[in-house]
């Protein structure tokens, strides 16, 4: 990885270099015809955004349900408090 990082920083066309999966060595990806299409990267990015959005939506639903249940408990406690101590015989 340090060799790859060095090539990326030192060569003007260093962006073309990567790790050859068959040899495990740094190689010019253009020379060995390994070119990842932009559509693959875009699809991966879209999938990541969708996953993050779903997590945030679920978190928002959970937070809203907690607030709603707390309000119901407060209302229930308030109604119970009104009934205690009051009598028609006072």
C-alpha positions as CSV (number, residue, x, y, z in Angstrom):
1,X,0.0,0.0,0.0
2,X,2.9,2.4,0.7
3,X,4.3,1.7,-2.8
4,X,0.9,2.4,-4.4
5,X,0.5,5.6,-2.3
6,X,4.0,6.7,-3.4
7,X,3.2,6.2,-7.1
8,X,-0.1,8.0,-6.7
9,X,1.7,11.0,-5.2
10,X,4.9,11.0,-7.3
11,X,3.7,10.3,-10.9
12,X,1.6,12.7,-12.9
13,X,-0.4,9.7,-14.2
14,X,-0.3,7.9,-10.8
15,X,-4.1,7.8,-10.7
16,X,-4.0,4.9,-13.2
17,X,-2.1,2.6,-10.9
18,X,-3.7,0.0,-8.6
19,X,-3.1,-3.4,-7.1
20,X,-3.1,-6.3,-9.6
21,X,-5.4,-8.9,-8.0
22,X,-3.5,-11.8,-9.6
23,X,0.0,-10.8,-8.6
24,X,-0.6,-8.6,-5.6
25,X,1.8,-6.0,-7.0
26,X,1.3,-2.4,-8.1
27,X,0.5,-2.2,-11.8
28,X,-0.8,0.3,-14.4
29,X,-4.5,-0.6,-14.6
30,X,-4.8,0.9,-18.1
31,X,-2.0,-1.3,-19.4
32,X,-3.7,-4.5,-18.2
33,X,-7.2,-3.3,-19.2
34,X,-8.7,-3.1,-15.8
35,X,-11.0,-0.1,-16.0
36,X,-13.9,0.3,-13.6
37,X,-16.8,1.9,-15.3
38,X,-18.3,5.1,-13.9
39,X,-21.8,3.4,-13.7
40,X,-20.5,0.9,-11.1
41,X,-19.3,3.7,-8.9
42,X,-22.5,5.7,-9.3
43,X,-24.6,2.7,-8.5
44,X,-22.5,2.0,-5.3
45,X,-22.9,5.7,-4.3
46,X,-26.7,5.5,-4.9
47,X,-27.0,2.4,-2.8
48,X,-25.0,4.0,0.0
49,X,-27.2,7.1,0.0
50,X,-30.4,4.9,0.0
51,X,-29.2,2.9,2.9
52,X,-28.3,6.0,4.9
53,X,-31.7,7.5,4.1
54,X,-33.5,4.4,5.3
55,X,-31.5,4.4,8.6
56,X,-32.3,8.1,9.2
57,X,-36.0,7.5,8.5
58,X,-36.1,4.5,10.9
59,X,-34.4,6.6,13.5
60,X,-36.9,9.4,13.0
61,X,-39.8,7.0,13.4
62,X,-38.4,5.5,16.6
63,X,-37.7,9.0,18.1
64,X,-41.3,10.1,17.2
65,X,-42.8,7.0,18.8
66,X,-40.9,7.5,22.0
67,X,-42.1,11.1,22.2
68,X,-45.7,10.0,21.6
69,X,-45.5,7.3,24.2
70,X,-44.1,9.8,26.8
71,X,-47.0,12.2,26.1
72,X,-49.5,9.3,26.6
73,X,-47.9,8.4,29.9
74,X,-47.9,12.0,31.1
75,X,-51.6,12.4,30.1
76,X,-52.4,9.1,31.9
77,X,-50.6,10.2,35.1
78,X,-52.4,13.6,35.0
79,X,-55.8,11.9,34.8
80,X,-54.9,9.6,37.7
81,X,-53.8,12.6,39.8
82,X,-57.2,14.4,39.3
83,X,-59.2,11.5,40.7
84,X,-57.2,11.2,43.9
85,X,-58.1,13.4,46.9
86,X,-61.3,14.8,45.5
87,X,-64.5,13.6,47.1
88,X,-68.1,14.8,47.0
89,X,-68.3,14.5,50.8
90,X,-65.8,17.4,51.5
